[in-house]
Amino acid sequence: MSTLHDTQDQLVGRYTYALMNTFGPPKLALVRGEGATVWDSDGKAYLDLLGGIAVNSLGHAHPALVGAVTEQLTTLGHISNFFTSPPQVELAEKLLSLLGTGGAPAQGKVFLANSGTEANEGAFKLTRRTGRTHVVVAEGGFHGRTMGALALTSKAAYREPFEPLPGEVTFVPYGDAEALAAAVTDATAAICLEPVQGEAGVVVPPDGYLAAARSIADEHGSLLWFDEVQSGVGRTGIWFEHQRAGVLPDIVTLAKGLGGGFPIGAVVGLGRAADLLEPGNHGTTFGGNPVACAAALAVLRTIEDDGLLAHVSALGAHVRAGLAAEPRVTEVRGHGLLIGLDLAAPVAAHVVVAAQDAGYIVNMPTPSRIRLAPPLVLTQAEADRFLADWPGILDAAWAAAETAGA
Ligand SMILES: *Cc1c(COP(=O)(O)O)cnc(C)c1O
């Protein structure tokens, strides 16, 4: 069975028989990637403006990532958490240093996991060690699919088939400091927020919201937890999105972009949250394994060495301006290369198809929203190629919607 030489239809057909139908049929069968480009099994190239959903920070097959993973895997691949290894210690130290202020590393401790939902699961357990159980989260927020993280996720369609979920969780409108203040009590263990809501379609809160969350948490002795699984690690043009507001959280969770495509997640507990989990409280077999840590270190070093934060900020502003110049786009949001836009009509599904036809991968978080989260190494020339084709993609999408009777 030479999978590599199957056509799109053959691979998708085989997928349908062999894999659970949790994601719907795959839109493409991809066989290769380089930089911000991926190729399907029929040889067609696509500019990947989704980056594995904000994961492929260094694009595809980046030599620094491939080199670090290869070297670590051929040196020491897995050892269990009875033991430690240099990449694990170095990664934890590096994360604390990047989360620090004024040149000093953050006072905190790191737990390494394998995914975003697992990082959030660990953080959720950590909040229980305060002796309180109530958590306040935002409507539109997405925190993952395991039972605990799902309990914090607002979308009814994700939650309802699996209720009852762990409580007690209060949902408040995102960006509304008054609603947050009204929901938090002295029984609240934590406030958990994305500093920018990713899955909701890149929703940026009003200025002052994160600072208000900090003071509300302080007033009630609650922990402030920022889920930076999507927004963290340079995606928005700074290391962590909450640093834009200058607000210091008690917990930060990370995953997606951290490993550049290698699965890894992290819980960072700062201040009093650093020592709430004690021996026996939590664990993982794979979390913090040397290969994943080497991958994350390669990502962090490359972002630093190649000046990618400045590149991401500048290119993001350029792309947002280009997208906003199109009259069928009613709003463009985001920072750096986490970009969301609203369309004048609910034709996002047609935009995804038209973009794919034209050789671009984009994502629709809602029927009228498009999200872009391309590799941080996307070049200006690649971005400009997309912006030049953007009006034509919208023409095709609007025409298809009309044909479909939308
Ligand atoms: C994707 C995401 C998660 C879940 O991460 P997985 O690796 O898919 O489990 C959690 N929080 C946020 C903000 C995310 O974007």
The ligand as an SDF file (V2000), in Angstrom:
LIG
                    3D

 15 15  0  0  0  0  0  0  0  0999 V2000
   -6.0720   24.8720   20.7840 C   0  0  0  0  0  0  0  0  0  0  0  0
   -6.3140   25.4360   22.1250 C   0  0  0  0  0  0  0  0  0  0  0  0
   -6.3980   24.6150   23.2620 C   0  0  0  0  0  0  0  0  0  0  0  0
   -6.3540   23.1160   23.1640 C   0  0  0  0  0  0  0  0  0  0  0  0
   -5.1190   22.6550   22.7180 O   0  0  0  0  0  0  0  0  0  0  0  0
   -4.9890   21.1530   22.1630 P   0  0  0  0  0  0  0  0  0  0  0  0
   -3.5080   21.0010   21.9290 O   0  0  0  0  0  0  0  0  0  0  0  0
   -5.8070   21.0580   20.9370 O   0  0  0  0  0  0  0  0  0  0  0  0
   -5.4630   20.2530   23.2300 O   0  0  0  0  0  0  0  0  0  0  0  0
   -6.5560   25.2230   24.4850 C   0  0  0  0  0  0  0  0  0  0  0  0
   -6.6280   26.5570   24.6080 N   0  0  0  0  0  0  0  0  0  0  0  0
   -6.5420   27.3750   23.5400 C   0  0  0  0  0  0  0  0  0  0  0  0
   -6.6030   28.8650   23.7510 C   0  0  0  0  0  0  0  0  0  0  0  0
   -6.3940   26.8510   22.2690 C   0  0  0  0  0  0  0  0  0  0  0  0
   -6.3440   27.6540   21.2070 O   0  0  0  0  0  0  0  0  0  0  0  0
  1  2  1  0
  2  3  1  0
  2 14  2  0
  3  4  1  0
  3 10  2  0
  4  5  1  0
  5  6  1  0
  6  7  2  0
  6  8  1  0
  6  9  1  0
 10 11  1  0
 11 12  2  0
 12 13  1  0
 12 14  1  0
 14 15  1  0
M  END
$$$$
